Each structure stands twice: as C-alpha cells, then as structure tokens.
Amino acid sequence: MSYVRIWVHLVFSTKNRHPYLTKNIRYKVQKHIMENCREKSIFLQAINGHTEHMHCLISLGREQTIAKVAQLIKGESSFWINKNMLTDKPFMWQDDYFAVSISESGLQAVTNYIKNQEIHHAKKSFEFEVKEFADKYGFP
C-alpha cells in the first residue's frame, strides 16, 4: 500500500482579477468546489477567498498532480458558475496559479490564513498579497 501526504496551498484568481466573487457568490462557489472535490477524491482541507481569488489547501493523492487538481477545480467550477449564471458576464479563472508545498507543522497556520481571508483583505489588497507570496517563495 502506498502512503502519500503532500500538502499544497493553491491560489488562483478570476480572469483579469475582476471582482466577480461577491460574498454571496463566493460562498456558493466554495460550497460547490467542496462538493466537486469530494466527488473527484480531492482532499480539500480548507477553502476561502475574496472578491477576485480563491485559496485551497489540498493534500495530493498518490496519482494526482497539482496541474490536474487545479484543472479539475478551476475548470469545473468555472463551467458550473456559467451554467448557473451566477455572474452577469461569462466567468473565467486566470490561467495561472500559485502552488506551494506546506509542511505538516505549517498546516494550522495556513488553514487559519485561508479561513481569515476577509479579515486579511480588509488590510491588504490581493495585489499586495501576490507580491508578498512571490517574494516569500522566490517567484519572479
């Protein structure tokens, strides 16, 4: 039997960082992503976001890749948002995403960070958060 535990903090934004994800829409999308992850055997520890982005803390299964999980989450949720006409214009996620590994000892801190997105973004913009994230993890 294979045992795998690889935690990934996945962050992705709406196309052109458009603020489609109002509180009401965001909660519906998060609930749908949770259900979709369960159906597709994606272990989702935490999910939250703000008006123009989403954070997910996932544990990859032994045959899952970050790219495939991101595609399953983003592609299916985008399709669902449009099918259910949650936005007044066609919805799309940005093609790119951030994904970093998280140690077991860092799980609680990342989970808390994800859960407190509204409080966090009352003080910092997503643009500033992206810069902090890139600097912290050495992304260009």
C-alpha positions in Angstrom: 0.0 0.0 0.0 1.3 3.5 -0.9 1.2 6.2 1.7 1.4 9.8 0.4 0.9 13.1 2.1 1.8 16.1 0.1 0.1 19.3 1.2 -0.3 22.1 -1.4 -1.5 25.7 -0.9 -3.2 26.6 -4.2 -4.2 30.1 -5.1 -5.9 31.2 -8.2 -7.7 34.4 -9.4 -10.5 35.4 -11.6 -9.7 36.4 -15.2 -8.0 39.9 -15.1 -8.6 39.8 -11.3 -12.2 41.0 -11.9 -14.1 41.1 -8.5 -16.8 38.6 -9.5 -16.8 36.8 -6.2 -19.1 38.9 -4.1 -19.7 37.3 -0.7 -23.0 35.6 -1.8 -21.4 34.2 -5.0 -18.1 33.2 -3.3 -19.9 31.1 -0.6 -21.9 29.3 -3.4 -18.7 28.7 -5.4 -16.8 27.5 -2.3 -19.6 25.0 -1.4 -19.7 23.7 -5.0 -15.9 23.3 -5.1 -16.1 21.3 -1.8 -18.7 19.0 -3.3 -16.8 18.7 -6.5 -13.6 17.8 -4.7 -15.4 15.1 -2.7 -16.8 13.6 -5.9 -13.3 13.6 -7.5 -11.4 12.3 -4.4 -9.5 15.5 -4.0 -8.8 16.0 -0.3 -9.6 19.7 0.4 -8.6 20.8 3.9 -9.6 24.4 3.6 -11.1 26.8 1.1 -11.8 30.6 1.1 -11.1 33.6 -0.9 -12.1 37.2 -1.6 -13.7 39.0 -4.5 -11.1 38.1 -7.1 -9.3 35.0 -5.9 -9.5 31.7 -4.1 -7.2 29.8 -1.7 -7.3 26.0 -1.4 -5.3 23.8 0.9 -5.3 20.3 -0.6 -3.5 17.0 0.0 -2.5 15.3 -3.2 -3.3 11.6 -3.7 -0.7 9.2 -5.0 -1.9 9.6 -8.6 -2.8 13.3 -8.5 -0.7 16.2 -9.8 -1.0 19.9 -9.0 -1.8 20.7 -12.6 -4.6 18.1 -12.8 -6.1 19.1 -9.4 -6.0 22.8 -10.4 -7.7 21.9 -13.7 -10.4 19.9 -12.1 -11.2 22.6 -9.5 -10.9 25.6 -11.8 -12.4 24.2 -15.0 -15.4 22.5 -13.4 -16.2 25.5 -11.1 -16.0 27.9 -14.0 -18.3 25.7 -16.0 -20.7 25.5 -13.0 -20.7 29.3 -12.4 -21.6 30.0 -16.0 -24.2 27.2 -16.2 -25.9 28.6 -13.1 -25.5 32.2 -14.4 -24.0 33.4 -11.1 -22.3 36.4 -12.8 -23.7 38.8 -15.3 -20.8 38.2 -17.7 -19.1 35.0 -18.7 -16.9 33.8 -15.8 -13.3 32.6 -16.2 -10.4 31.9 -13.9 -7.0 33.2 -14.8 -4.9 30.5 -16.5 -2.1 30.8 -14.0 -2.0 29.9 -10.3 0.4 29.8 -7.3 1.1 26.4 -5.7 3.5 25.8 -2.8 4.1 22.8 -0.6 3.2 23.1 3.1 4.8 21.1 5.9 2.8 19.3 8.5 4.0 21.8 11.0 2.7 24.6 8.9 -0.8 23.3 8.3 -2.6 25.1 11.1 -1.1 28.5 10.2 -2.1 28.1 6.5 -5.5 26.8 7.5 -6.0 29.9 9.7 -4.7 32.2 7.0 -7.2 30.7 4.5 -10.1 30.9 6.9 -9.4 34.5 7.7 -9.3 35.9 4.2 -12.0 38.6 4.7 -10.1 40.0 7.7 -6.8 39.7 5.9 -8.1 41.6 2.8 -9.6 44.4 4.9 -6.0 45.4 5.5 -4.2 44.2 2.3 -5.1 44.1 -1.3 -4.8 40.9 -3.4 -2.2 42.6 -5.5 -0.1 43.2 -2.3 -0.7 39.6 -1.2 0.5 38.3 -4.6 3.7 40.4 -4.2 4.2 39.0 -0.7 3.6 35.5 -1.8 6.1 35.8 -4.8 8.7 37.4 -2.5 8.3 34.8 0.2 8.6 31.8 -2.2 11.1 33.3 -4.6 8.8 33.6 -7.6 9.6 36.1 -10.3 
